[in-house]
Amino acid sequence: MTRNLKFLVKDIEEATITAARTACVQIMNGLVEVGPAYKGEFASSWYAVEKGQAPGGVRKPGRSTDVYKYDLRNVPKTKFKAGTWYEIVNGAPHAAVAMDLVDGVFRYEGGPIKDPVNEGSRYGGRRGEVSDGSGNSVSTAELDWWPTYNVGGNLQKDLAKGVQEGFGKARGFKA
């Protein structure tokens, strides 16, 4: 009985880690979907790291016109332990600008790899401050997409979907 219980506990721990990793993938892909992707550097720089670890840098998408797609290879396996397992952070040097947290300097460099949500004139220093109309400024995500994703319900939806999918992938578990 003790031997079977030991294996059951190990299976539950492995399933929980798989669910956490799958949730990270779902969240990172959700961030790519709602966030900006002008050249793809910011979209390809999401990392799920263990607490206190630094993210890597910019990844290269498959083609220059692709938005990066995350999978389980992008989330390292961790050990089952108490506390925070993963933090999702962006390693792009201009992450704060792309997240509309600070003002930036913007140059038009040809068409973006993601459909614009606004094209026209820039009316402020933040990435998403582009008005409809004439001009050559482009925004590939809504202004304040970052806090909207976090508190608007999409983060919770992506987390729940990822956990459910992750438990479904785990050996011996059905979602």
N, C-alpha and C positions, 0 to 999 in steps of 0.2 A: 504494500500500500504506500509506504513512504517513498519507494522508488518511483511509482507511478505519479505521485503527487509532485515529486521533484521535476519530472519531465513535463507535467502540466504547467507548473510555474514557469519553467524555461520557455515553453511554447507561448505562454501568455506574454512574457517579457519580449520575446522576439516579435510577436504580432503587434505589440504596442509600439516598438521601435519602427517596424515597417509602416504602421499607420502614421507615426510622426513624420517619417521621411516622405511619405506620399503626400501628407498635408503640406509639407514645405514645398514640394514640387508644384502642387495645385496653387498655393499662394504666390510663388514666384511667377508662374505663368499668368495668374490673375493680375499681378503687378505689371507685367509686360503688356497685357491686353488694355489696361486702363491708363497706363503711363505713357510718357513721350517716347518716341522712337524716330529721331530725325536721321541719324546715320547708323543707329543700332548700338552704339557704344554703351549708353546707359542701360538699355534693355538687356544687354548681354552681361551685365556686371552684378546681377543679384547673386548672393551667396547665402547658403544656410551654413552657419559656422557654430561650433560649440561656444558656449558663453565665454567671453573674453578673448576669443581668437579674432584675428584680423582677416578681412576678406581679401581675395585675390584681386587682380585688375580686370581690365576689359578683355572679354572673350571675343573671338571672331565668329560671326554667324557663318552658316554653310555657304551662302552666296551674299554678295553685297546688298542684295535686295530683300533678304530674309530678315524677319524678326526672330530673335533667338528663342528656341523652344527648350525648356528644361525637362529633364527626366531624372530617374533615381541615381544615375551616375553623377549628378551634380550635388547630391546630398551625401556626405560621408556617414558611414555607419557609426553609431555611438554605443556606449554601454548603458545598460539599464541602471539608472541611479536616481536618487532624489534630486529635485531642482530643475532648472531650465536645461533642456537638451540642446535646443537650437535657437539662434537668433538669425533673423533674415536681414541682411545689410547689403548695401550697394557699394561696390568698390571703385566706381568710376570717379575720376578726379573732380568732375563737375556734378556730382550727385546732388549736392545741396541746391544748385541752380535748377537742375531738372525736376527737383521735388518742390520748386517754388518757395524754398525756404529763405533764399537770398537773391538779391538782384544779380543780373549777369549782363554780359555784352554778347550780342547776337549778330551773326553775319549770315547772309543768305548764301548757301553753298549748293545750289541745285535742289532737285526735288527730294523730299524725304522718303524713307522706306515704308512709312505708315501713312495712311490717308489723313490729311489734316482735318482738324475739327474747326479751325478758324484760319482764314487767310485774309490779309489786309494790312492795316497799319498797327505798329506797336504803340501802345499808349502808356507804357510803364517799363520798369526795369526787370520785372519778373517774366519768366519764360512764357507763361500762359496769357500774358496781357496783350492780346492781339484782337483787334476789332474787325468785324466783317467789313469788307469794302476794298477800296483800292490800296495798293502798296505791295511790297514784296516780303512781308513778314508771314511766317507760318507757325502754327502751333499744332502739334500732333496729339495733344491731350488737353482736356479742360483745365482751366486755372484751378488750383487747389485740388487736383485729382488725388494727391497723397492723403490729406486728412479726410477727404470724402471716402476713399477706399477703406481707411481705418475705422472710422466711426459711422459710416453710412450703411454698414451691413455686409458689404462684399467680402471683407476679411473673414467675418464669421461664417459666411456661406462657403467660401473656399476652404476654410479650415474644416468645417463639417463634411464637405464633400470629399476632401482628401483623406480624412480619418476613416470615413465609411469605405472608401475605395481601398485604402491601405489594409484595413481588417479583412476585406474581401480577398485580397491577394495573399494574405498570410495562410500558411499551411494549416489546414484543419479548421479554418474559421469561415463562416459565411456571413456576408453583410446583409 
